[in-house]
Amino acid sequence: MMSLVSKCPLCGAELTIEIVEKLLRGGLNMASVKASAGVCHKCGEMIFDADTVEHFEHLRSKLQNDDVTDLTPMGTAYRA
């Protein structure tokens, strides 16, 4: 992970580096991704480095285009 700021840009509290789960949506598809982030335990903000954000954008584009061939199915979602 690239160097991140050490203070939360929203509230100023200290950030800790943790592995978090992020849900990405694209079109009717959704993917769960684990990534390293700076996490603020005061306000909940998560800060990702530029490489991780670029990866998220790539995955969102694939989801939008229904290109899920290299993703593992986890189940089915429904809307009430």
C-alpha positions in Angstrom: 0.0 0.0 0.0 1.3 3.4 -0.9 1.7 6.1 1.8 -1.5 7.5 3.1 -2.3 10.6 5.2 -2.1 9.8 8.9 -5.0 12.0 9.9 -8.7 11.8 8.8 -9.4 14.6 6.4 -13.0 14.9 7.8 -12.5 14.9 11.5 -8.7 15.0 12.1 -8.6 11.7 14.1 -5.8 9.2 13.6 -6.1 6.6 10.8 -5.2 3.0 11.2 -4.3 0.7 8.3 -6.7 -2.2 8.1 -8.1 -4.7 5.6 -11.7 -3.8 4.9 -14.5 -5.1 2.7 -15.9 -2.8 0.1 -19.0 -3.4 -2.0 -18.8 -2.2 -5.6 -21.8 -1.8 -7.8 -22.0 -1.6 -11.6 -25.3 -2.0 -13.5 -27.2 -4.8 -11.9 -24.0 -6.5 -10.6 -22.2 -6.1 -7.3 -18.8 -7.4 -6.1 -17.3 -7.7 -2.6 -13.6 -6.7 -2.5 -11.1 -6.8 0.4 -8.6 -4.0 0.3 -6.2 -2.1 2.6 -7.5 1.3 3.8 -6.8 4.0 6.3 -9.7 3.8 8.6 -10.9 6.4 11.0 -12.5 4.9 14.1 -14.0 8.3 15.1 -16.2 9.1 12.0 -15.9 5.9 9.9 -14.1 7.4 6.9 -12.1 5.0 4.8 -9.1 6.3 2.7 -7.8 4.2 -0.2 -4.6 4.7 -2.1 -4.6 5.7 -5.8 -3.8 2.1 -7.0 -6.7 0.7 -5.0 -9.1 3.3 -6.3 -8.0 2.6 -9.9 -8.7 -1.2 -9.3 -12.2 -0.3 -7.9 -12.9 1.7 -11.0 -11.8 -1.1 -13.3 -14.0 -3.6 -11.4 -17.0 -1.2 -11.6 -16.6 -0.9 -15.3 -16.5 -4.7 -15.7 -19.6 -5.0 -13.5 -21.4 -2.4 -15.6 -20.6 -4.3 -18.8 -21.7 -7.6 -17.3 -18.1 -8.9 -17.5 -18.1 -11.2 -14.4 -16.2 -14.1 -15.9 -13.3 -13.8 -13.5 -15.4 -13.2 -10.4 -16.7 -15.9 -8.0 -20.5 -16.1 -7.6 -21.6 -15.6 -4.0 -25.4 -16.0 -4.2 -28.4 -14.1 -5.5 -29.7 -10.8 -4.4 -33.3 -9.7 -4.5 -35.2 -6.4 -4.1 -38.5 -6.3 -2.2 
